[in-house]
């Protein structure tokens, strides 16, 4: 499409190749740029982007009033991607991708129709019709959890999926998110990551603080009976089903245990396979680009994983709620 975006428009969509070309023209050497005043300001802005993603901030637009020139605002997007790549935590990568997708969607909602079409076209989506080819649709929706996105629930005619009002906007946002997730983590030289260390340590500390505020220190004695039963099964050498492995891994990941700590739980098994375990734990913990939520009590019952129910189980409908409840009870009792 023959459309030229100006510099102020490009900062809204830093993932576009035109935006990145603008930044590259002004940042020839990363080392020199980071040592400059604009580079320091761009790194600070990059940190703000990651923290905004980490704290689920959804207020966009104020960055356009800051003193950073457009090319350096775009550079801050690139630096933010480098920061999360150095930290290399899939949940943080997923949050940054979601943040940038939400941010772009915010601007697109009130954008000039020609620019909106251009951005959508740049990521492989045509906004000219109210339908999408089935193949394109299936590629876009696998991580959208609402049942309305399932192909069996859609109106499909002549190889196209009909879309309702506003649904194309949701698919554009999802497409941006998937593109950004698939690109990360970047391969960053060790020296650059070491240079970023003061910033990445600050981000990691905030991330850990969030987990502690939500769930506190990990306390195995507060685990719900179903999770404790799965751990006991592992220790006894039982080969868990896929849903069993998914349930325990997603639960432990959500309450703040890292991949190594989760793998240590599986190491209790007599037939522990380090490589296979690490692969499975990394995948369930989000290597595929999705931060999974542990299954609810209803789902655990459906898959035969609800075990040793106690009186506190009657008060909750999710293993995470049980965990919070038991921790609060123990805290009150000292």
Secondary structure in CASP SS format (residue, H / E / C, confidence):
PFRMAT SS
TARGET T0000
AUTHOR 0000-0000-0000
METHOD secondary structure of the structure
MODEL  1
X C 1.00
X C 1.00
X C 1.00
X C 1.00
X C 1.00
X C 1.00
X H 1.00
X H 1.00
X H 1.00
X H 1.00
X H 1.00
X H 1.00
X H 1.00
X C 1.00
X C 1.00
X C 1.00
X H 1.00
X H 1.00
X H 1.00
X H 1.00
X H 1.00
X H 1.00
X H 1.00
X H 1.00
X H 1.00
X H 1.00
X C 1.00
X C 1.00
X C 1.00
X H 1.00
X H 1.00
X H 1.00
X H 1.00
X H 1.00
X H 1.00
X C 1.00
X H 1.00
X H 1.00
X H 1.00
X H 1.00
X H 1.00
X H 1.00
X H 1.00
X H 1.00
X H 1.00
X H 1.00
X H 1.00
X H 1.00
X H 1.00
X H 1.00
X H 1.00
X H 1.00
X H 1.00
X H 1.00
X C 1.00
X C 1.00
X C 1.00
X C 1.00
X C 1.00
X C 1.00
X C 1.00
X H 1.00
X H 1.00
X H 1.00
X H 1.00
X C 1.00
X C 1.00
X C 1.00
X C 1.00
X H 1.00
X H 1.00
X H 1.00
X H 1.00
X H 1.00
X H 1.00
X H 1.00
X H 1.00
X H 1.00
X H 1.00
X H 1.00
X H 1.00
X H 1.00
X H 1.00
X H 1.00
X H 1.00
X H 1.00
X H 1.00
X C 1.00
X C 1.00
X H 1.00
X H 1.00
X H 1.00
X H 1.00
X H 1.00
X H 1.00
X H 1.00
X H 1.00
X H 1.00
X H 1.00
X H 1.00
X H 1.00
X H 1.00
X H 1.00
X H 1.00
X H 1.00
X H 1.00
X H 1.00
X H 1.00
X C 1.00
X C 1.00
X C 1.00
X C 1.00
X H 1.00
X H 1.00
X H 1.00
X H 1.00
X H 1.00
X H 1.00
X H 1.00
X H 1.00
X H 1.00
X H 1.00
X C 1.00
X C 1.00
X C 1.00
X C 1.00
X C 1.00
X C 1.00
X C 1.00
X C 1.00
X E 1.00
X E 1.00
X E 1.00
X H 1.00
X H 1.00
X H 1.00
X H 1.00
X H 1.00
X H 1.00
X H 1.00
X H 1.00
X C 1.00
X C 1.00
X C 1.00
X C 1.00
X C 1.00
X H 1.00
X H 1.00
X H 1.00
X C 1.00
X H 1.00
X H 1.00
X H 1.00
X C 1.00
X C 1.00
X E 1.00
X E 1.00
X C 1.00
X C 1.00
X E 1.00
X E 1.00
X E 1.00
X C 1.00
X C 1.00
X C 1.00
X C 1.00
X H 1.00
X H 1.00
X H 1.00
X H 1.00
X H 1.00
X H 1.00
X H 1.00
X H 1.00
X H 1.00
X H 1.00
X H 1.00
X H 1.00
X H 1.00
X H 1.00
X H 1.00
X H 1.00
X H 1.00
X C 1.00
X C 1.00
X C 1.00
X C 1.00
X C 1.00
X C 1.00
X H 1.00
X H 1.00
X H 1.00
X H 1.00
X H 1.00
X H 1.00
X C 1.00
X H 1.00
X H 1.00
X H 1.00
X H 1.00
X H 1.00
X H 1.00
X H 1.00
X H 1.00
X H 1.00
X H 1.00
X H 1.00
X H 1.00
X H 1.00
X H 1.00
X H 1.00
X H 1.00
X H 1.00
X H 1.00
X H 1.00
X C 1.00
X C 1.00
X C 1.00
X C 1.00
X H 1.00
X H 1.00
X H 1.00
X C 1.00
X C 1.00
X H 1.00
X H 1.00
X H 1.00
X H 1.00
X H 1.00
X H 1.00
X H 1.00
X H 1.00
X H 1.00
X H 1.00
X H 1.00
X C 1.00
X C 1.00
X C 1.00
X C 1.00
X C 1.00
X C 1.00
X H 1.00
X H 1.00
X H 1.00
X H 1.00
X H 1.00
X H 1.00
X H 1.00
X H 1.00
X H 1.00
X H 1.00
X H 1.00
X H 1.00
X H 1.00
X C 1.00
X C 1.00
X C 1.00
X C 1.00
X H 1.00
X H 1.00
X H 1.00
X H 1.00
X H 1.00
X H 1.00
X H 1.00
X H 1.00
X C 1.00
X C 1.00
X C 1.00
X C 1.00
X C 1.00
X C 1.00
X C 1.00
X H 1.00
X H 1.00
X H 1.00
X H 1.00
X H 1.00
X H 1.00
X H 1.00
X H 1.00
X H 1.00
X H 1.00
X H 1.00
X H 1.00
X H 1.00
X H 1.00
X C 1.00
X C 1.00
X C 1.00
X C 1.00
X C 1.00
X C 1.00
X C 1.00
X C 1.00
X E 1.00
X H 1.00
X H 1.00
X H 1.00
X H 1.00
X H 1.00
X H 1.00
X C 1.00
X C 1.00
X C 1.00
X C 1.00
X C 1.00
X C 1.00
X C 1.00
X C 1.00
X H 1.00
X H 1.00
X H 1.00
X H 1.00
X H 1.00
X C 1.00
X C 1.00
X E 1.00
X H 1.00
X H 1.00
X H 1.00
X H 1.00
X H 1.00
X H 1.00
X H 1.00
X H 1.00
X H 1.00
X H 1.00
X H 1.00
X H 1.00
X H 1.00
X H 1.00
X C 1.00
X C 1.00
END
